[in-house]
Amino acid sequence: MQAEEHDILKRLNYIEGHIAGIRKMVKEDKYCVDILRQTYAVRKAIEKLEIAILSEHLQLCVVEGIKEGREEAVINELLQLYNIAGNK
């Protein structure tokens, strides 16, 4: 397993654990602000996950696609991703 894949899986496990904790807090009717703090932590963890995945994609998949002569497809894919991210 690549180091990047290990890091991504580790981040996903962290996010899953946090989500389970939030679900438990909601079931136990915990204080809303405490729940919101946890949702913020999940949001930040997802942002870090996205950065890790995007970084790996740029370093591996994009380079490979360009070497294979698929420049236009790679660029269009990145533009679509940017448009999706820009509409959040």
C-alpha positions as CSV (number, residue, x, y, z in Angstrom):
1,M,0.0,0.0,0.0
2,Q,1.3,3.4,-0.9
3,A,1.9,5.9,1.8
4,E,-0.7,8.3,0.3
5,E,-3.3,5.5,0.2
6,H,-2.5,4.7,3.9
7,D,-2.9,8.4,4.8
8,I,-6.2,8.6,2.9
9,L,-7.6,5.5,4.6
10,K,-6.4,6.8,8.0
11,R,-8.3,10.1,7.4
12,L,-11.4,8.2,6.3
13,N,-11.3,6.1,9.5
14,Y,-10.9,9.3,11.6
15,I,-13.9,10.9,9.8
16,E,-16.0,7.7,10.3
17,G,-15.2,7.7,14.0
18,H,-16.2,11.3,14.3
19,I,-19.5,10.8,12.5
20,A,-20.3,7.9,14.8
21,G,-19.5,10.1,17.8
22,I,-21.8,12.8,16.5
23,R,-24.6,10.3,15.9
24,K,-24.1,9.1,19.6
25,M,-24.2,12.7,20.8
26,V,-27.4,13.4,18.9
27,K,-29.0,10.2,20.3
28,E,-27.9,11.3,23.8
29,D,-29.3,14.8,23.3
30,K,-26.0,16.4,24.0
31,Y,-25.6,20.2,23.9
32,C,-26.0,21.6,20.4
33,V,-22.8,23.7,20.5
34,D,-20.8,20.6,21.4
35,I,-22.3,18.7,18.4
36,L,-21.6,21.7,16.1
37,R,-17.9,21.7,17.2
38,Q,-17.7,18.0,16.2
39,T,-19.4,18.7,12.8
40,Y,-16.8,21.5,12.3
41,A,-14.0,19.0,13.0
42,V,-15.5,16.6,10.4
43,R,-15.7,19.3,7.8
44,K,-12.1,20.2,8.3
45,A,-11.1,16.6,8.2
46,I,-13.0,16.2,4.9
47,E,-11.2,19.3,3.5
48,K,-7.8,17.7,4.4
49,L,-8.9,14.4,2.8
50,E,-9.9,16.3,-0.4
51,I,-6.5,18.0,-0.5
52,A,-4.7,14.7,0.0
53,I,-6.7,13.0,-2.8
54,L,-6.3,16.0,-5.2
55,S,-2.6,16.2,-4.5
56,E,-2.1,12.5,-5.4
57,H,-4.3,12.9,-8.4
58,L,-2.3,15.9,-9.7
59,Q,1.1,14.1,-9.0
60,L,0.1,10.8,-10.5
61,C,-3.0,10.7,-12.7
62,V,-2.7,14.1,-14.3
63,V,1.0,13.5,-15.2
64,E,0.2,10.1,-16.5
65,G,-2.7,11.4,-18.6
66,I,-0.6,14.1,-20.2
67,K,2.2,11.6,-21.0
68,E,-0.4,9.4,-22.7
69,G,-1.6,12.3,-24.8
70,R,-4.9,12.9,-23.1
71,E,-4.2,16.6,-22.2
72,E,-7.6,17.9,-23.3
73,A,-9.5,15.2,-21.3
74,V,-7.3,15.8,-18.2
75,I,-7.7,19.6,-18.4
76,N,-11.5,19.3,-18.9
77,E,-11.7,17.0,-15.9
78,L,-9.8,19.5,-13.8
79,L,-12.0,22.3,-15.0
80,Q,-15.1,20.4,-14.1
81,L,-13.7,19.7,-10.7
82,Y,-12.9,23.3,-10.2
83,N,-16.4,24.3,-11.3
84,I,-17.9,21.8,-8.8
85,A,-15.7,23.1,-6.0
86,G,-16.5,26.7,-7.0
87,N,-20.2,26.2,-6.5
88,K,-20.0,25.1,-2.9
